[in-house]
Amino acid sequence: MEQLYKRYLKESKAIRMENGIVMIPDISGYTNFVNSICIEAGRYITRELLSVILEANSTGLEVSEIEGDAILFYKFGPKPPVKAIVRQYEEMLSSFNTKLREIEDIVGHRLDLSLKLIAHYGSFSEYKIGAFKKLYGEPVVRAHALLKNNVESNAYILLTDSLATVQADGQSRDFFLIEYDQQNINNHHKKTKHGTDYQTSIRQVSLQPNLV
């Protein structure tokens, strides 16, 4: 018991607790994909898609975990502007779609996959287990919970009120949703000077309470 307490005191001095952003790009349609393809082909395709998401990280995000079809990114520091989050997502989405089209050309059929992003800002800590960096705190739990939501789209950015507080009809909304046109995403992506051109709607939403 005494050794455990001493180790706790020693490690607590090295714990990093700061404000930061948690971002989780998650592959939509992944469960059906896994159930419809052989394990070796599925492994290879998943690795390729996750790799291009990692390579598209242009904002200095750190990686805490790669969790099946999602990557847990984080970055301590000031709250980033919404435009920077949108730009980062669109870079990841563009790279994802390019790689997905290449894979579809090889396999000879369409894969019903897309990419969504959850982002939340708050105070959390970083600690180590062996060579791994782990995160602990409310922003991490909430971001993961938001992956299970009632948004019908498969390609969107969902920001919490800590990142984008918006007033609508005199009331504050909890979530800020930016949806993308799935039909255009299924075609070869196009670029404009502002980024991808398949952003379709920006609105405030209230999700089901039991989902968050």
N, C-alpha and C positions, 0 to 999 in steps of 0.2 A: 504493500500500500504506500509506504513512504517513497519507494523508488518511483512508483507511478506518479505521485504528487510532484516529485522533483522534476521528472521529465515533463510534466504538464507546465510547470513554472518556466522551465527552460524554453520549451517550444512556444509558449504564449508570448514571449518577448520577440520572437521572430515572425509572428503572425502578421500578415499584411491586411489591414482593414481600411478600405477606402471606397469612395464613390467611383462608380464606373458603369460601363455599358455591357450588357449581356446580349449577344446576338446569336440566334440559332437558325441557320438555313436548313430547311428540311425538305426532303424529296417527297412530293405528293404522288400518291398511287403506288407506293413502295410495297405495301402488303400484298396487293393483287399481283404485282410484278414478281415477287418472291414465290408466290404460289403457282405461277404460270410458266416458270422457266427452270431448267436444270441448275443444280447448285453451282457447278463450275462456271457456266456462262453468266449466271447471276452475280457471282462473286467478282468476275472480271469487269462486268459492266458497272457494278456499284463502285468498284475501286476507281475506274476511269472517271466516273461522274464526280465522285468526291474529290479526286485529285485536281480537277479543273476548278472546283469551287475554292480549294485551298490556294491554288495558283492565282486566282482572281482577287485575293485579299490584298488590296492596295492601300488600306488605311492603318496598317500596323497592328491589326488585331492578333491577339495571342490565342492559341488553341489549348483548351482544357481537356476536351474529350472528343472522340469521334464515336458516335453512338449509332451504329447500324446505318440508318439513312439520314443522319443529321450530324452537324458539327457544332460543338459548343465553343463559340468565340467569345472573347471578353477583352476589355481594355480599361484600365484605370485612368481616371483623368476627368476633365470637364465634360459636361454634357455636349455631345456633338449636335450640330444643326441637322434638322430633318433632311435637308437637301443632301447632306453628306451620306446619310444612311440610305437614301433612295439611290444615290449614285453607286454606292457600294453594292447594293442588291442588284442593280441593273447590270453591273459588270459581271457579277456572279451568274446571273440569269443568262446573259448573253453567251458566256463561256460554256455554261451548262447546255444551252440549246444547240450550240455549234457541235459540241461533242456528241450530244444525243442524236443529231441528224447523221453524223458520221457512223455511229453504231447502227442506227436504223438502216442505213444503206447497206451495211455488211450483213445484218441478219435478215433483211428483205421484208420487214414489216414494221409497222408503227408501234412504238412502245408508249403506253399511256402514262407518261411521267412528266412532272413539272416541278417547279421549285417555289417554295414560300419562305417567308422570313418573319421571325418573331424577334422583337427588340424591346428591352426594358432597361431602365436606369435606376440605380440605387446604391446602397452601401452593402458590400459583401467582402468576404475575406478569401485569401488564397493560402493554401497550406500544401505541404508535400507528403506523399506516401511513397517512399522509395524514390524512383526517378520521375514519378508522376506529380503534376500540379493539379490540385483539386480546388473547387470553389465551394464556399458555404455562405448561405444567406438567403433572405427573402427574394431578391431579384432572380436568383437561380431557380428557386422552386416555382416562382410565378411564371417565368419564361417557359419552363417545361410544361406547366399546367396549361398554358395557352396554346400549345400545339394541338390539344384536343378541344376544338371549338366548333361553333355552329356556322362558320363562314362557308358558303357553298362553293366559292371559287377555289381553284387549285393553285393559282398563281397570284400572290398578294404579299403586301407588307402589313403587318399588324404591330402598331406601336402602342405602348401603354401611355396613360396620362402623364407619367413622369417625363416622357420625351416630347409629347405633343398635346398640351392641354388646350382643348378647343371649346369655345362656347357656342351652343346652338339652341335657339329658342329660349335663351336666358338660362339654360342649364348646362352644366359641365358634363361632357361625355367621358366615359372611361377609356375608350379605345379609338384609335385613329387608323382607318383602313384605307389602303391604296390598292385597288384591284387592277389586274392586267387582263387584256383580251386573250383568252385561251386560243381562239381561232388563229390569231396572228402569231402566237407563240408556236403553234403547230406548223406554221410555215417557216421558211428560212428567215431568221431575224434580220431586221433592217436597223440602220443606225441614222441618227440625226446628230447635229452638233450638240444637242442636249442629252443625247444618250439613245436608248431604245425608244421606239415610237409606238409601243403597244400599251401604254398606260391609258386606262379608260376612265376610271372614276376614283375620286377621293372623297371620303365621307366619314362621319363619326358613327360609331356603332356601339350598342350595348349587348354584350354577350350574356349567355345564360349564366346566372350566378353559380350554379353547381359546377361549372367548367373552370372556374378560376378560384 
